Structures are given as structure tokens and as C-alpha cells.
Amino acid sequence: MPLIPLRPLLEATDRYGYAQGAFNVNMVAQAQAVVQIHDLFRSPAILQGADLANGFMGGCTDFLHATLEDKQKGAANIAKAVQAAAATTSIPIALHLDHGKDIESVKAAIDGGYSSVMIDGSSLPLEQNIALTREVVKLAHAVGVTVEGELGVLSGV
């Protein structure tokens, strides 16, 4: 089954009142394992590739200093692994970028095959975070990709 955007999965959890886990993967075996277990239980799956994992999967062992090229290669590698695992099942699967730090990282994930992205502008002042998130929404929604924004810590909550 092809990857789907995150929104329909989350709408189902809301409608039917259940929790949905999301599992970060940074190697092929992890993606296969998550899909196999979800298939066993006939449950939708959310797999995530973190911005740092994209760098690692792109060949940068010092993933804290991964280049955009590393992230582009890695996003494509993770998406390829998840798409291959998804092809073995009929359960809905979303592939979500976890904590994309900038527009370039988000674009690398979208171009690589992710069906959902998170932009983490929580270190920015709120207005700049909103502007960045708007930019990502325009880019992602144009190609059917779901967007999550990160606010950071909410005081008192």
C-alpha cells in the first residue's frame, strides 16, 4: 500500500478514541519490524525519520553535523525502506519527519518521499515560528503532505 498523509490516521484516532504510536526508525530492519507488528495487529502505523536520522542514513556518522546533501540522501533511503515495507501490507502507513529544523530539511524529506513533516521552530520567537510554519505548509500542502508545527513548552500546561 502506498504511504498516506498523517491527517487521516489522526482523524481515525480521534473518531474512534484510540491512541496511535509513532516509531522513529533509522535502519531498514527497524522499518520492517514496525510494519510487521502493525500488520500482525491490522493496525495503522506511523513511522518517523528524525532530521538527525536522515543525516545518519545519508552516510554521515557525525550526524549532528550532517550536510543538506546527507539529509537528502538519508531521507530518500528511509523513505525507500518504509515504502518497501509498506508494499508488503494493506495497512495504512504514514512516514513523518520528526523535528525538521529548517525549510531545507523539510524539503529534503518531502522530496525523499515522506508523507508528513514536522517543522520545529520552537527555538524561534512565536511570530517567526508561525511564519516558518506557514512557509512549510505552503510547500507541503501543494504536494499532499501533512504538516505538524512545534510550539515548544506551553506555560502552565
LOTI-722782 format. One record per residue (C-alpha): z, y, x. Coordinates in nm, 3 decimals, padded with zeros to 5 digits. Example, Ala and Ser with C-alpha at 12.3 -4.5 7.8 and 13.67 -1.06 7.14 Angstrom:
% LOTI-722782
NODE,c3,c2,c1
NODE,00.780,-00.450,01.230
NODE,00.714,-00.106,01.367
***
This chain:
% LOTI-722782
NODE,c3,c2,c1
NODE,00.000,00.000,00.000
NODE,-00.078,00.348,00.139
NODE,00.208,00.582,00.222
NODE,00.323,00.812,-00.058
NODE,00.486,01.157,-00.057
NODE,00.866,01.165,-00.072
NODE,00.891,01.353,-00.400
NODE,00.802,01.063,-00.637
NODE,01.060,00.843,-00.464
NODE,01.332,01.105,-00.506
NODE,01.231,01.171,-00.867
NODE,01.280,00.800,-00.941
NODE,01.628,00.802,-00.782
NODE,01.722,01.098,-00.999
NODE,01.575,00.950,-01.316
NODE,01.734,00.605,-01.271
NODE,02.056,00.710,-01.096
NODE,02.045,00.519,-00.769
NODE,02.080,00.608,-00.402
NODE,01.790,00.580,-00.160
NODE,01.849,00.531,00.209
NODE,01.623,00.678,00.475
NODE,01.590,00.496,00.806
NODE,01.489,00.653,01.135
NODE,01.253,00.437,01.340
NODE,01.127,00.481,01.693
NODE,00.966,00.146,01.762
NODE,00.730,-00.088,01.581
NODE,00.990,-00.362,01.532
NODE,01.224,-00.122,01.352
NODE,00.950,-00.012,01.112
NODE,00.861,-00.374,01.039
NODE,01.224,-00.469,00.981
NODE,01.290,-00.183,00.738
NODE,00.978,-00.263,00.536
NODE,01.051,-00.639,00.532
NODE,01.404,-00.589,00.400
NODE,01.294,-00.340,00.137
NODE,01.013,-00.573,00.034
NODE,01.263,-00.857,00.000
NODE,01.463,-00.650,-00.248
NODE,01.150,-00.495,-00.408
NODE,01.292,-00.152,-00.328
NODE,01.104,00.162,-00.221
NODE,01.153,00.264,00.143
NODE,01.184,00.592,00.328
NODE,01.116,00.563,00.698
NODE,01.173,00.862,00.921
NODE,01.047,00.964,01.258
NODE,01.260,01.232,01.420
NODE,01.096,01.514,01.610
NODE,01.255,01.372,01.928
NODE,01.135,01.019,01.844
NODE,00.781,01.149,01.820
NODE,00.811,01.272,02.178
NODE,00.952,00.939,02.292
NODE,00.683,00.739,02.111
NODE,00.426,00.965,02.273
NODE,00.532,00.839,02.615
NODE,00.792,01.096,02.720
NODE,01.109,00.918,02.833
NODE,01.277,01.257,02.873
NODE,01.230,01.314,02.501
NODE,01.444,01.629,02.499
NODE,01.162,01.794,02.693
NODE,00.864,01.636,02.519
NODE,00.545,01.839,02.506
NODE,00.345,01.906,02.194
NODE,00.090,01.652,02.321
NODE,00.368,01.389,02.348
NODE,00.475,01.465,01.990
NODE,00.117,01.444,01.864
NODE,00.065,01.103,02.026
NODE,00.407,00.982,01.913
NODE,00.365,01.094,01.552
NODE,00.036,00.907,01.535
NODE,00.197,00.597,01.694
NODE,00.489,00.595,01.449
NODE,00.260,00.655,01.152
NODE,00.029,00.374,01.266
NODE,00.324,00.133,01.288
NODE,00.457,00.232,00.946
NODE,00.111,00.217,00.788
NODE,00.058,-00.132,00.932
NODE,00.391,-00.247,00.788
NODE,00.311,-00.080,00.455
NODE,-00.017,-00.270,00.437
NODE,00.182,-00.594,00.405
NODE,00.363,-00.493,00.085
NODE,00.320,-00.334,-00.255
NODE,00.645,-00.137,-00.246
NODE,00.624,00.244,-00.227
NODE,00.687,00.377,00.125
NODE,00.721,00.735,00.245
NODE,00.714,00.840,00.610
NODE,00.923,01.152,00.665
NODE,00.955,01.380,00.968
NODE,01.326,01.424,01.033
NODE,01.428,01.767,01.166
NODE,01.097,01.918,01.273
NODE,01.194,02.216,01.484
NODE,00.878,02.428,01.464
NODE,00.543,02.456,01.290
NODE,00.366,02.275,01.575
NODE,00.592,01.969,01.542
NODE,00.538,01.964,01.166
NODE,00.161,01.992,01.211
NODE,00.168,01.707,01.465
NODE,00.347,01.486,01.211
NODE,00.110,01.575,00.928
NODE,-00.196,01.523,01.146
NODE,-00.047,01.195,01.269
NODE,-00.014,01.054,00.916
NODE,00.333,01.145,00.788
NODE,00.355,01.181,00.408
NODE,00.661,01.410,00.412
NODE,00.814,01.658,00.656
NODE,01.137,01.845,00.711
NODE,01.140,02.184,00.877
NODE,01.477,02.261,01.029
NODE,01.510,02.636,01.055
NODE,01.888,02.621,01.018
NODE,01.944,02.794,01.353
NODE,01.749,03.097,01.229
NODE,01.875,03.382,01.012
NODE,01.825,03.287,00.646
NODE,01.525,03.517,00.587
NODE,01.343,03.381,00.894
NODE,01.425,03.024,00.786
NODE,01.278,03.095,00.441
NODE,00.963,03.247,00.596
NODE,00.917,02.947,00.827
NODE,00.972,02.704,00.539
NODE,00.716,02.892,00.327
NODE,00.462,02.859,00.608
NODE,00.524,02.484,00.630
NODE,00.499,02.447,00.251
NODE,00.156,02.613,00.250
NODE,00.035,02.389,00.532
NODE,00.181,02.066,00.393
NODE,00.115,02.105,00.023
NODE,-00.252,02.174,00.096
NODE,-00.281,01.810,00.206
NODE,-00.036,01.650,-00.041
NODE,00.261,01.627,00.197
NODE,00.614,01.680,00.065
NODE,00.843,01.936,00.236
NODE,01.219,01.943,00.287
NODE,01.387,02.258,00.419
NODE,01.712,02.259,00.614
NODE,01.968,02.526,00.529
NODE,02.241,02.409,00.764
NODE,02.609,02.422,00.672
NODE,02.690,02.571,00.332
NODE,03.022,02.752,00.347
NODE,03.284,02.610,00.113
NODE,03.077,02.306,00.015
***
